Amino acid sequence: MSIRRLAVIAFVALVPRTLRAQDTTRARPLDTITVTAERRPVTTTATPAVVRVIAADELRAKGADDLVTMLREIPGLQLDPDAGSGTGTSIQGLGSDRVQILIDGAPVAGRLNNQFDLTRLDPAQFERIEIVEGPQSTLYGSTALGGVINLITRKPDGGHAELTTQGGSYGQVDVSGRVSLLTGVTGLALTLGHRHIDIAPGSTVGSGAGGAYRWDGMLSMLRPVGTAVLDVRVSHTRENQNYLTSF
């Protein structure tokens, strides 16, 4: 075998080793990384924000005639009365136009002057109140920069009836009744309420500015359907406000 032939064979044998040595230093591409956005539910366990919960026992024990009375005692919340718009709330220094009001996780319609009047809602309709402090604009837009107040309505809970009445200054009268029953596997509940007061929402106490009359009701149905549960809740509120003006 000639020396030239041996040189060729040696070169061919060394090429794979050289290529393997180069492969160890070559940059390898990374796997594809996918980033997605996800809507986080406002609950007491699935959010890193500060959450305050007013449970059913506390709601009943305080005997509050409206949500404003309940929220007045929560640290970090400030009430914003405004004649013509009722009473809203501020969280962490941001006004009620930056606080989102939810019922069972759905935004509530009916804002006036960019705030929702909390006196329109009957506390007898709700099981608990969840207050989420801090910006939630990624979930609900700019109206949730201050925080979120989530109102959880009561579900049918067996057969019973209840009636609550309260009275106060300036002709205030609150009446609320609830009937709950179980028909087979279907639970039904009906809540009705009425309020009369001689002070228009948002007006200064003692100003004698008009009055307000409110009727509200909610019908709930809970029924198992296979492995799921059909949960239907229908509510309606009607309020008349009167204001005294001078020219």
Secondary structure by P-SEA (a helix, b strand, c coil): ccaaaaaaaaaaaaaaaaaaaaaaacbbbbcbbbbbbbbbcccccccccbbbbbcaaaaaaaccccccccccccccbbbbbbccccccccccccccccbbbbcccccccccccccccccccccccccbbbbbccccccccccccccbbbbbbbbcccccbbbbbbbbbccbbbbbbbbbbbbcccbbbbbbbbbbbbcccccccccccccbbbbbbbbbbbbbbcccbbbbbbbbbbbbbbbbbbcc
